[in-house]
Amino acid sequence: MELRENNLKAQVIDLALAEVPFLRSLGWRQRARLARQATTRRYPAGAVIVREGDTGMTVYVVLSGAVDMAGRRAERGACFGAADVIHDRPRGETVVAVEPTECVLLAKWDFTALLVSEPWVALSLLAYATRDTA
């Protein structure tokens, strides 16, 4: 029964990862690998998910609910923390759950391993991150 639940959870995570713009182009094998490595965590409304200045060790994807990122509301499929993980820098902003929220958490070492093994994902992330600054 537990194996079935784990497989179902990995499928839900896989679908959420497919909604992240810079991960959309991943093949199903790469996404499935990330989904198996990921975990999820629930946050009540008002909970601080990440605090500005904290060490960035995790990439987050909103699975359900909504968060406030520096005054911007973000919902399912929103990703935060990737740039902090890549640049090995402290969190640039505080992210707060504005309603009960569940997030997918990708550990820094798993996310970095993906970027090393699939360099085009890093290029996709770079294009996504700089889309409004060019």
C-alpha positions in Angstrom: 0.0 0.0 0.0 2.8 2.4 0.9 4.5 1.8 -2.5 1.3 2.7 -4.3 0.9 5.9 -2.2 4.5 6.8 -3.0 4.0 6.2 -6.7 0.8 8.3 -6.6 2.6 11.1 -4.8 5.5 11.0 -7.3 2.9 11.3 -10.1 1.3 14.4 -8.5 4.8 16.0 -8.0 5.7 15.1 -11.6 2.6 17.0 -12.9 3.4 20.0 -10.7 7.0 20.1 -12.0 5.6 20.0 -15.6 3.9 23.3 -14.9 7.2 25.1 -14.0 8.2 27.1 -17.1 11.9 26.2 -17.1 11.1 22.5 -16.3 8.5 22.0 -19.0 11.0 20.9 -21.5 12.3 18.1 -19.3 11.7 14.6 -20.6 9.4 12.4 -18.6 12.4 10.4 -17.2 14.1 13.5 -15.9 10.9 14.8 -14.3 10.1 11.4 -12.8 13.6 11.3 -11.3 13.2 14.7 -9.7 9.7 13.7 -8.5 11.1 10.6 -6.8 13.8 12.7 -5.1 11.4 15.5 -4.0 9.4 15.7 -0.9 6.3 17.8 0.0 5.5 20.0 2.9 2.3 21.6 4.1 2.2 25.2 5.5 -0.7 26.8 7.3 -1.9 30.2 6.2 0.5 32.9 7.5 3.4 30.5 7.8 6.8 31.8 6.6 8.1 29.3 4.1 11.4 31.0 3.5 12.8 34.1 5.2 14.9 36.7 3.4 18.6 36.2 4.4 18.3 32.5 5.2 20.6 30.0 3.4 19.0 28.7 0.2 19.2 24.9 0.3 15.9 24.1 -1.4 13.9 24.9 -4.6 10.1 25.1 -4.0 7.2 24.5 -6.3 3.7 25.4 -5.1 1.6 22.3 -5.4 -1.6 23.7 -3.9 -2.6 26.9 -2.2 -1.0 30.3 -2.7 2.0 32.2 -1.4 3.0 35.9 -1.3 6.4 36.6 -2.8 7.3 40.3 -2.1 3.7 41.4 -2.7 3.1 39.1 -5.7 0.6 36.3 -5.3 1.8 33.0 -6.7 -0.2 29.8 -7.0 0.1 26.2 -8.3 3.2 25.7 -10.5 5.0 28.8 -9.1 8.7 28.1 -8.4 10.9 30.0 -6.0 14.4 29.6 -4.6 16.1 28.3 -7.7 18.3 31.3 -8.3 19.3 31.3 -4.6 20.3 27.6 -4.9 22.2 28.1 -8.1 24.1 31.2 -6.9 24.6 29.8 -3.5 23.3 33.0 -1.9 21.0 33.8 0.9 17.3 34.1 0.2 16.4 37.3 -1.6 12.9 37.6 -0.2 10.5 36.3 2.4 7.8 33.9 1.1 4.6 33.5 3.1 1.7 31.1 2.7 -1.4 33.2 2.2 -3.7 30.2 2.6 -3.1 26.6 3.5 -0.3 25.6 1.0 1.6 22.5 0.0 4.9 22.8 -1.7 7.2 20.4 -3.5 10.7 20.7 -2.1 13.8 19.9 -4.3 17.0 19.6 -2.3 19.9 21.7 -3.6 22.1 18.6 -4.4 19.3 17.0 -6.4 18.5 20.2 -8.3 22.2 20.9 -8.9 22.8 17.3 -10.1 20.0 17.9 -12.7 21.6 21.0 -14.0 25.0 19.3 -14.3 23.5 16.2 -16.1 21.2 18.3 -18.3 22.9 21.6 -19.1 20.1 22.7 -21.3 17.8 22.9 -18.3 20.3 25.5 -16.9 20.0 27.4 -20.1 16.2 27.2 -20.0 16.3 28.5 -16.4 18.6 31.3 -17.4 16.3 32.3 -20.3 13.3 32.2 -17.9 15.0 34.2 -15.2 16.1 37.0 -17.5 13.0 37.2 -19.6 11.8 40.5 -18.0 15.2 42.1 -17.6 16.4 42.1 -21.2 
